[in-house]
Amino acid sequence: MRNNKKMIFAALLFLGTPALAQQPPAASVVRVANVVKAEVAPTVAVPGTIYSRNDVQVTAGVTGQLLAVAEPGTFVDKGDPVARIDAQPLRLQRAEQEALLARAEINVRQLESQLRRQRELGNSSLVSEFDLEQTEANRDLAISDANITKVRIRQIDDQIHRANIRAPFSGVVISRLHRAGEDVARGEILARMTDIQNMEVRAFVPLKHLPRTTVGEVIEVFATATRTEGRIRALIPTGDIRSQTFEARIDLPNSSAANWTVGQLVSVAIPIRARQISLTVPRDALVLRSDGTFVFRVNEENIAEQVAVEIGDSSGDLVAVSGSLQEGDRIAIRGAENLRDGAGVKVVVSQGANEPETNEG
């Protein structure tokens, strides 16, 4: 009985083997992108350094004793105090000027009253014309003295306001030269602060590339593991005699502040030839094999078609190619290295040019 069961199981296994062998292989999972037309140009990497757009030395606004200076590493919002100077001597000076102003105003009122009485007696021989003119002059001088005192009070108020040295922009204090308790003079450097959000790259480009470098152009800035796009804000086309270079200043987007540091060395991709419109594919779509370079086009039936291409110039992640491709063709950018011509694929995420991600079954 046991032998019969073994024979039946073996027969079923033998009959089922051809059916299993005839099943198609599982479809490869790939991500695709569209072939697009874009402007590309060959570039050369030139060195650059990241600077802050805002970097200032914080100086004392008035002479006096320091009450506080922000420590290095402190983030200060725009308008918040970076340092404070004792304003008590200035407040005492203000009180003195207020007393002088009150005295001047009393003198003005007295002279105006005297002038009014002299004018009432002007037709009599009791008051001469000279005395009347002298009283008017004294009244005008008293008014002028009062106005001068008012100006001095405003000057002292301005100095009191300057006793709190406020941040001209939001940034980080990176050094301080004085501490609380020290006496400082007006204009003396107290600390230094820099803006870590608004940054720029200063690159020195060979003079031969000046004709192809223009203000407003978007170019690639990259370091070891980080890439971003910056926009040329200004060119300083005065060549250095020794290095034969000119300076380009490139604004970095605020979103890149988390990946870059002031003082960091980077590279800038400067175009060495005029840009041309070409068919481009993402760099990840290229499959390098011993018999050439290929991409895999995914047709409407989700079948991979191997297409030989010639590589041209590149711009960022896009590479110009020539071959049997058309704008809008879907090509595999993930999983292509394991594909074969005619293989079925499963597109899990389709990412076209400027299109949202979509899931396909």
Secondary structure, DSSP 8 states (H G I E B T S, - for coil): -HHHHHHHHHHHHHHHHHHHHHS----EEEEEEE-EEEEE--EEEEEEEEEES-EEEEE-SSSEEEEEE--TT-EE-TTSEEEEE--HHHHHHHHHHHHHHHHHHHHHHHHHHHHHHHHHTTTSTTS-HHHHHHHHHHHHHHHHHHHHHHHHHHHHHHHHHHTEEE-SSSEEEEEES--TT-EE-TT-EEEEEE-SSSEEEEEEEEGGGGGG--TT-EEEEE-SS-EEEEEEEEEE----TTT-EEEEEEE--GGGGGT--TT-EEEEEEESS--EEEEEEEGGG-EEETTEEEEEEE-TT-BEEEEEEEEEEEETTEEEEEES--TT-EEEEESGGG--TT-BEEEEEE--TT---B---
